[in-house]
Amino acid sequence: MITPKTLAEFKESVSVNLISDLDSDYEDSNSNLKVQLIESNVLTIPQIDGFSEWRQLNDTKHWYVSSVGEKYVVLNKMNDRVWAAYSLMSVDDFSKVSKSWIRNTINLDNCWISVSQMQRIGKEMGWSEHGIGIKYVDSLSTDVYPSKVSIKAWYGNNRVIDRLLEEAKDNFSINSIRLKSPKHKAPASSEWYSSGKITFHSAEDINDIIYCVSKISNDYNDELKHVTKLRDSEKGSFEFSFKQNVCLDQYSDAVSKGKTDLQLWMMETESSKDFKRFQGVDMHTWDRIFLDMGDRYAYMTIPGKGCVNAAPRLVAVQGEKIMGKTSVYYNGSEVFA
């Protein structure tokens, strides 16, 4: 791949590579356009593995590119808190780069997009929902074969499958949604993930893709600002409810080691039969954080100027790992939705 010097060259390269056959299942195809939305608390773009030199695309103000050999990443710093990284690299290569960049850089995090937020944005854009992905594994279980669910289904007219999906959606976290644009000739086909990853399988116009990514990014940025304002003015806690019972002793052991994808490193400070209180740090920013945990609920307090992105991260990561379907509220109103 030739590294683009302008946004126009990048658009042309993407347009050539995107597939047009909508009748096949191409979510793992290397020809697809991959996008990773990143929540950032820094201004300067840090190094991503070998992607260390960032150059502004000649015809833009907030688009940048970095390359290693024939591989490149294009980054759109579209607003204060959300970046969009685009790539035509293979699925494995881009996942490795983006995960390494986020996990090894303080003040960077995934944009953890809830299913209700994805569904709302898709509806506002007029896109239709064509399928979902569901993942759940009881990562705290000591069983040889822990409870595990992995479903990826495209909607049809099978009533048995419909009933199965309704039951699964009521109990487990939805980690991806397949959406198509309303265009008739060559509609854009994409899959949106709770981790902030978006895979575009096809599109008639690359500008439709950029508009879609910008819509999701700006919506997430607005929600971060809204929730931060609530936290600063009302000094309350985020409230979580979840469908699966949590083993509190095993949870305490996990967060005390700071090794989970939740990125919280915490110590237990109070305990009873069905309640534990933790305090520690969010390893995303190393700010303080407090968590009160019951077997079916939790309260998270993020004091001072701590990053509120920890709240949707708990919904997405813990929902898939131990809590099942999870919702988050602030003063009784659902947020990040």
Secondary structure by P-SEA (a helix, b strand, c coil): ccccccaaaaaaaaaacccccccccccccccbbbbbbbbcccccccccccccccccccccccbbbbbccccbbbbbcccccbbbbbbcccaaaaaaaaaaaaaaccccccccccaaaaaaaaaaaccccccbbbbbbcccccccccbbbbbbbbbcccaaaaaaaaaaaacccccbbbbbccccccccccccccccbbbbcccccaaaaaaaaaaaaaaaaaaaaaaaaaaaaccbbbbbbbccccaaaaaaaaaaacccccccccccccccccbbbbbbbcccccbbbbbbbccccbbbbbccccccaaaaaaaaccccccccccccccccccccc
